[in-house]
Amino acid sequence: MQKTTFGNMLNRREFIQKSAVATGAAILGGRFRALQAAPSPGSATDWVQLGRKPGLKIPRLGIGTGSVGGSIQRNLGQDGFTRLIRYAYDQGVRYIDTADNYKTHEMIRSAIQGIPRETLFIQTKMPIRPETVSNPLAALERYRKELGVEYIDNLLIHCATKGTWVEDLKPMMEAFDEAQAKGWIRAKGVSCHGLAPLRAATSNRWIEVQLARINPQGHYVDSDSPQVMAPDGNVPEAMKEVNAMHKSGRGIIAMKLVGNGDFTNVEDREKAVQYAVNCGCVDAMVIGFKSPAEVDEAVERLNRALKTKATKAAA
């Protein structure tokens, strides 16, 4: 039998201590690496990549100013509207969606005075009218003056309703290209009402951004109905097109998440936001607000959906 000495005992003790330290370090290191590998949930106010256009970033949540054609926001009056925009801005909601039809351009100009332009993402839309089809640049120049800005982050053709819109609106599309080359707009795209125009948009490489009607209930989602605002949409067919657009590099912004204002039940709004976050093809979303409480609710709801998604991904 080997004789045990003090030196042997010390060596054994050191060996045990070093082994324990190494084991502990391995455990802690594994936990640290797991924490590092866990996906960040992100937040409602993050600036995220919009499609694959280099350098095109947008806040994940936007404030819409077109509820019931913009009347809800206009009825706040300039002071109330300014307070709402400023409140949203302070909460990090810095994407503002408007349109010529909403008649809120000049209200936005007053509301954003003094705010650094680079901290905002401003999107507006040009309606399909004889004067805009024949002279889109004149309309765009008016928009810039009304908004009080040198450039617009995203300009959309508003409410395409025909499957032939790509052929019909070539002059508008060419003018948008010219405006982009001049630096008057950063990105361009379309909003569609109906599956026929949506399908035409899918195969049109001119589009950089698609504003799409998205909610799982199908409320005012695109369909084959001749009524552009038919309340019952075809979710599978609409999402098939939206997914194809996103896979091809188009930026996707979801609208109609509160069912054109009809989702008065909290459960419906929760379901719609969860769907938009988890469908895999939505970069950002816009919701029409009329009060600070609605801003808070949407931020909280989107943050919760993002956290739930990240938790599932880490499981």
Secondary structure as the mmCIF struct_conf table of DSSP 4:
data_model
#
loop_
_struct_conf.conf_type_id
_struct_conf.id
_struct_conf.beg_label_comp_id
_struct_conf.beg_label_asym_id
_struct_conf.beg_label_seq_id
_struct_conf.end_label_comp_id
_struct_conf.end_label_asym_id
_struct_conf.end_label_seq_id
HELX_LH_PP_P HELX_LH_PP_P1 GLN A 2 THR A 4
HELX_RH_AL_P HELX_RH_AL_P1 PHE A 6 ALA A 37
BEND BEND1 ALA A 38 ALA A 38
HELX_LH_PP_P HELX_LH_PP_P2 PRO A 39 SER A 40
TURN_TY1_P TURN_TY1_P1 ALA A 44 THR A 45
STRN STRN1 TRP A 47 GLN A 49
TURN_TY1_P TURN_TY1_P2 GLY A 51 ARG A 52
BEND BEND2 LYS A 53 LYS A 53
TURN_TY1_P TURN_TY1_P3 PRO A 54 GLY A 55
STRN STRN2 LYS A 57 PRO A 59
BEND BEND3 ARG A 60 ARG A 60
STRN STRN3 LEU A 61 GLY A 64
TURN_TY1_P TURN_TY1_P4 SER A 67 GLY A 70
HELX_RH_AL_P HELX_RH_AL_P2 SER A 71 ARG A 74
TURN_TY1_P TURN_TY1_P5 ASN A 75 LEU A 76
HELX_RH_AL_P HELX_RH_AL_P3 GLY A 77 ASP A 90
TURN_TY1_P TURN_TY1_P6 GLN A 91 GLY A 92
STRN STRN4 TYR A 95 ASP A 97
HELX_RH_3T_P HELX_RH_3T_P1 ASP A 100 TYR A 102
TURN_TY1_P TURN_TY1_P7 LYS A 103 LYS A 103
HELX_RH_AL_P HELX_RH_AL_P4 HIS A 105 ALA A 111
TURN_TY1_P TURN_TY1_P8 ILE A 112 GLY A 114
BEND BEND4 ILE A 115 ILE A 115
HELX_RH_3T_P HELX_RH_3T_P2 ARG A 117 THR A 119
STRN STRN5 PHE A 121 PRO A 127
HELX_RH_AL_P HELX_RH_AL_P5 PRO A 130 SER A 134
HELX_RH_AL_P HELX_RH_AL_P6 PRO A 136 LEU A 147
TURN_TY1_P TURN_TY1_P9 GLY A 148 GLY A 148
BEND BEND5 GLU A 150 GLU A 150
STRN STRN6 ILE A 152 ALA A 160
BEND BEND6 LYS A 162 LYS A 162
TURN_TY1_P TURN_TY1_P10 GLY A 163 THR A 164
HELX_RH_AL_P HELX_RH_AL_P7 TRP A 165 ASP A 168
TURN_TY1_P TURN_TY1_P11 LEU A 169 LEU A 169
HELX_RH_AL_P HELX_RH_AL_P8 LYS A 170 LYS A 182
TURN_TY1_P TURN_TY1_P12 GLY A 183 GLY A 183
BEND BEND7 TRP A 184 TRP A 184
STRN STRN7 ILE A 185 CYS A 192
BEND BEND8 GLY A 194 GLY A 194
HELX_RH_AL_P HELX_RH_AL_P9 LEU A 195 THR A 202
TURN_TY1_P TURN_TY1_P13 SER A 203 SER A 203
TURN_TY1_P TURN_TY1_P14 ARG A 205 TRP A 206
BEND BEND9 GLU A 208 GLU A 208
STRN STRN8 VAL A 209 ARG A 213
TURN_TY1_P TURN_TY1_P15 PRO A 216 GLN A 217
STRN STRN9 HIS A 219 HIS A 219
TURN_TY1_P TURN_TY1_P16 TYR A 220 TYR A 220
BEND BEND10 ASP A 224 ASP A 224
BEND BEND11 PRO A 226 GLN A 227
TURN_TY1_P TURN_TY1_P17 VAL A 228 MET A 229
BEND BEND12 PRO A 231 PRO A 231
STRN STRN10 ASP A 232 ASP A 232
HELX_RH_AL_P HELX_RH_AL_P10 VAL A 235 LYS A 247
TURN_TY1_P TURN_TY1_P18 SER A 248 GLY A 249
STRN STRN11 GLY A 251 MET A 255
TURN_TY1_P TURN_TY1_P19 LEU A 257 VAL A 258
HELX_RH_3T_P HELX_RH_3T_P3 GLY A 259 GLY A 261
TURN_TY1_P TURN_TY1_P20 ASP A 262 ASP A 262
BEND BEND13 ASN A 265 ASN A 265
HELX_RH_AL_P HELX_RH_AL_P11 VAL A 266 ASN A 278
BEND BEND14 CYS A 279 GLY A 280
BEND BEND15 ASP A 283 ASP A 283
STRN STRN12 ALA A 284 GLY A 288
BEND BEND16 LYS A 290 SER A 291
HELX_RH_AL_P HELX_RH_AL_P12 PRO A 292 ALA A 314
#
